[in-house]
């Protein structure tokens, strides 16, 4: 390692001849020494849990079946809207502590369990505060395009317009959101709708 950067990985653990490190022994006490891990896809700011859906899945229900029955994302949306900032912060901080204990030093986190203006911002602000206050680097993604919320049932184009005209301008002012994501799949968002949102973002 030179200036904090890995310069060479040696064959069989032999260090380059003539290096100071060749004469230094570090006892890691049986622990693994590795670069920090990057968790590239999380949904960690949410209210409630969905363990009651496990029996449905075991009986063969698919993701969209559970969603159509009012479960899945929409169940978590209801519980996330009800949760306060401090509750979401504490729960998410616990997840970050667990990840850090396993070697994660950077993680991406998606919103998408609010799907309304206030709750999406609440989720993203939890991420921004934890990025500032927790040792793990949190990279925020706006995921309002997770699913069409109940108040926009059969009005998905209108929901895309709402995100573009109301939410994205506010996120530009917040300056804490790095990415935008959308769930492009049958029964969710079409390719045309996905392109509209991502081009605006």
N, C-alpha and C positions, 0 to 999 in steps of 0.2 A: 504494500500500500504506500502510495506517495501522495502527500498533501490531501489525505482523506479519500483518495480515489484508488480503487483496485486496479493495479497496473498489470499484474501477472498472477495467474493461478499455476502453481508449480506441480510438476509430475511427482506423485507419491509424497507430497508434502515437503519436498526438498526446496529450501530457499536458495535464491541466487547466491553464488559465491561472492564473498567480499561485502555482503550487506550487513549492516548492524544487527538486523533482526535475526540473522543466522545464529547469533550467540545469545538471543533472548528467548526464554521459555516462559509462556503464559499458561498457568494451570487453570483451565476452564471448569474444573471440578465436575467433569462428566456432562457438561452442558453443551448444546449446539451453538456455534457462533455462525451467524448468517446475516446477509444484508436484510434490511427491513422488508417485510412483505407488503404488497399493494393489493388491497381488496377492491376490485374494479367494478363491482355492481352490488349495491345494497339498497334495501328499503327498510331503514332502521328507525325512522321517526313516525310512529303510528300509535293509535290507541287500541286497546283490546288485544285479543288473540283469537285465532280461528281453529283451535284444536277440535271443536265440535264438528268440523267438516271432515275429519279423518275417516269416520265410518262411511261417509258418502263416497269418498275416494276409494276406500277398500271395496266398495260394492260396484266400482267401475265408473262412477260419475267423473266426467272430465271438467276441465277448468271452466268452459263456457256453460256447461250444465249447472254448475254450482252458482255461477254468476246469474243465470236466468232465474234461479230459485231465490234470488235476493241475497245470496251469500257472497263469498269471495271478497273482491275489492270493495263492493258496495257496503258490505257489513263493516269492514275496517274503516271506510269513509265515515260512516255514522259515528263510530266510536272515536275517531280522530277529531271530528268536529266538536264532540262533547268534551274532549280532554283539554285541560289548561296548558299554558306554556310551561309552567314548572313541572307538571306531570310528564310531559313529553321530553323535556330537557333531562330530568332524572333518569327516565327509562333509557333514553338514548345514550346518556353518559355511561350507564351500566354496560350497554353493549360495547361501547368503545373501550372500556376497561378490560372486558373479556378479550376483545380482539388484540389489544396491546399486549396482554399477557401471553398471547400466542404468536407474537412477533410482527403484528401488523403495525406499520408506521404511517400509512396513507390509505384512506378509503374514499370511494365515491359514494354519495348518498343521494337518493332520489326522493323528491316530494311525491305527490300523486295520490295521497290519501286524504286530501281535503276537497279538491276539485271545485272549491269556491274560493273567492278572492282572499278572505281573511284567513282561512285555514291553510291554504297553500303558502301564504306569506308567513304564517306562524311556524310551519314546518321549516321553511327555508331560513327563518331567523334563528330557530333552534340550532340548525346546522352551522350558521355563521358564528353564533356565540360559542359553540363547542369548538369550532375551528380556531377561534381566538384563545380559548381557555383550556383546552385539552391538549396533551402532548401529541396525539394523532392529528395529522393534517386531514381535514375533511373537505373534499371537493364536491360542491353542490350542483345538482341537476334539477331543473324544473321539469316535472313530469305530469303537468296538468292533462296531457294527452294519454293518461293511463286507461281511462274508460270514460264514456259519456255519463255524467251524473244524472240522477233521477230527475232533477228539475229540467233537464234538456232531453228527455226521452223522445226519440224520433225527430230530434232537432240537432243532429250532430254537426251539420254545417254551421248552425247558429252558435254552437258551443266553440267551434274553431274560431269563428269571428270574435266571440267574447274574449277568448284567450289572446288573440292578436291585438285587439283594440283596447282591452282593459288591463290584462295581467302583464303582458310583455313590457309596456311602457313603464309600469311600476318597477319591474325587475331591473330595467336599465338604470333606474334611479338608485336602487338598492346596491348595485355593484358588488354583490356577494355571490351571484349565481354564475357558474362557469359554462354549463351546458343546458341544452333542452332536449327532451326525449319524447317520443310518442309511440304508442302501441299500434303498429300497422298490422292488422290481421282481420280475417273474416269476422263480421259481427262487431268489430271495434272501430278502427279508423281506416278508411280507404287510402290507397296510394295518393290520390289527388288531395285528400284532406291532410295527409301526412306532409306532403310537399308544401302545401300552403303554410302550415304552421312552422315547419323547419326553415323555409325561406324567410319568413318574417322574423324568426328568432335570430 
